[in-house]
Amino acid sequence: MTNPAVPEGVLPRNPSLSELDELCIDTIRCLSIDAIQKAKSGHPGMPMGMAPAAYVLWTEFMKYNPRDPGWVNRDRFVLSAGHGCMLLYSLLHLTGYDLPLEELKNFRQWGSRTPGHPEYGHTPGVEVTTGPLGQGIANAVGMAIAAKYLANRYNREEFRLLQYRIFVIAGDGCMMEGVSSEASSLAGHLKLDNLVVVYDDNHISIDGDTALAFDEDVAKRYEAYGWYVQTVGGDGNDMNAFRAAIGAARKQKERPSLIKLRTHIGYGSPHRQDTPEAHGQPLGDDEVALTKRRYGWDPERKFYIPPEVAEYMRGQGAKGEALEEKWNALFDRYASRYPAEAEEFRRAALGQLPADWEKIWRESVPSFDPSAPVATREAQGKLLDALMPKLPLVLGGSADLTPSNNTRFKGAVDFSPAHREGRYIRYGVREHAMGAVMNGISVSTMVIPYGGTFFAFSDYMRPTLRLAALSKYPVIFDYTHDSIGLGEDGPTHQAVEHLAALRAIPGLITIRPSDATETMAAWKFALEHRSGPVALALTRQKLPVIDRTKFAPAHNLVRGGYVLAGAPDPSLILIGTGSEVSIALSAYETLSAEGVKARVVSLPSWELFEQQPEAYRDSVLPPAVTARVAVEAGVKLGWERYIGIRGGFVGMSSYGASAPAEAAYKGFGITAGAVVDAARKALQ
């Protein structure tokens, strides 16, 4: 039965588009439909409804070069509504990116470059990984922050090196997710006028009409955030109104822009337009044929690209090549005038630290007195004070916990509308947004972001942690108050299961340093690691500084685990991480005095340890030595791989309690005495 809201017959001509424009748009629609139908999986409705707006954006407003997807002055396009990825893949193919038609035919298939949602680093032209709704908008806020910071640093009055915008297509689901609200609020506060979001207001989600659960006035909400908001009504085809809206958005000063564009999901489909079935199901062969006829297309032709469309769309990509050539000439003149800045720019664009990085490190890293205990968060603060003024392309921040995280270095200027040179971002109480914004900052490739909060609140950031690991974003997630050692705030804030949760994320390097010196080594690794995210877990409570003249040096941290102390041929191995390494050392001294041949292993990063050759791992944890005890103020989950099924474990099996740190450790039995008892049992 035909949807009564959809008129019958061939769709009427669109007076706001030329015949060639319409042919290009219908090509985008039909490529999307065909790919999804062939895969028997996907979301056709969004590409069908948003094709006109995306086409106009890509052919009339955005600058990009398909032959160099990484051109630093390109405009960025973020498909926050990542389920509509065939819209993006069709555009990438047509404009000349390295995405052959065969890849569209292999949509959602094993080994293809056209996965079910866009993946950063997997498909040329994809700027960020999207799909989990709301993440893309939040990423775009980070991209806009990075653009503002970099433009402030490198642009000169006569050399406008960086003048790019971030364009986003988002859907109803993005608007419902809380992460987009947090990030959009921050964007308004920071007056990011280089950010333009097109809201695909199609009124349909998987369950049905969005009115089932969502009837707020999104435009007024964004106005309250401080955005410039425009509404384009109709059916998503009034491109004259859309062009005017984009033009007005580009002229905005000190306000990000939202264009609320009313569209129809599955536009043109006789039975699926404006239905939830168009959102997440292939149209079906019969409906594909009917829909193509309404577009004026031959339903028998699949993956068809008219020659005039191919020529015109490849020409759009060629325009970008000319723009980049012009930009390269500008940069050459800039380099002649500002050689130091140009060299810094080149290295940053390649994701490299300063050429004299090792010298900077040696001159900046503080030393610590073994007689003076210090919390690892404090040690971090001392390092950042000395190091960060020399690393201008590292941006820090905190989710309203700056004094607790020790993340703001001396002399840091807050990033703000008045201070685009600022290197410290006040994220507010917005952990969800902070993680996603940092992911967006990182894809500038030129800026390294770090941001702090309490370790327990990594729960709020898990989607962004996962996406960072999946996409290999070089982000430093800085967590403090890492265990029951935070004390009186109690179990709501005491991280217990969080180490296990982060270790479960493939591709995330989690480091829990044992003292101030390991914290230094952890930060050095984190800054140098550009192939994925790093999470640091630091203490609130003071810890003994391990005397490295007596025990193994802290730079061994880069191997994930190492022999800190003990016999070369042990009969017992004590393994600790973070604040519990000093407990293991104390137990070791007791056992050694009893004649036990014990060894202490510091294991700050399981992920780094697992990357080591088997011979090295066996030298640290000899397989023949089965008497093992681990001590960690967290749950046991996962420790079986290092201590065996019957190995001893001194740690947590419940939530924490509100009490001073020493009382909490004693109350839960995480003490040197408990480790000694567990060791004796293991030896039996």
Secondary structure, DSSP 8 states (H G I E B T S, - for coil): ---TTS--SS----TTS-HHHHHHHHHHHHHHHHHHHHHT-S--HHHHHHHHHHHHIIIII----TT-TT-TTS-EEEESSGGGHHHHHHHHHHHT-S--HHHHHTTT-TT-S--SS--TTTSTT--S---STTHHHHHHHHHHHHHHHHHHHH-BTTB------EEEEEEHHHHHSHHHHHHHHHHHHHT-TTEEEEEEE--EETTEEGGGT--S-HHHHHHHHT-EEEEE-TTS--HHHHHHHHHHHHT-SS--EEEEEE--TTTT-TTTTTSTHHHHS---HHHHHHHHHHHT--TT--S---HHHHHHHHHHHHHHHHHHHHHHHHHHHHHHH-HHHHHHHHHHHTT---TTHHHHHHHH-----TTS-B-HHHHHHHHHHHHGGG-TTEEEEESS-HHHHT---TT--B-BTTBTT--EEE--S-HHHHHHHHHHHHTTSS-EEEEEEEGGGGGGGHHHHHHHHHHT---EEEEES-SGGG-TT-TTT--SSHHHHHHTSTT-EEE--SSHHHHHHHHHHHHH--SS-EEEE--SS-B----TTTS--GGGGGGS-EEEEE-SS-SEEEEE-GGGHHHHHHHHHHHHHTT--EEEEE-S-HHHHHTS-HHHHHHHS-TT---EEEEEEEE-TTTHHHH-TT-EEEEESS---SS-HHHHHHHTT-SHHHHHHHHHHHH-
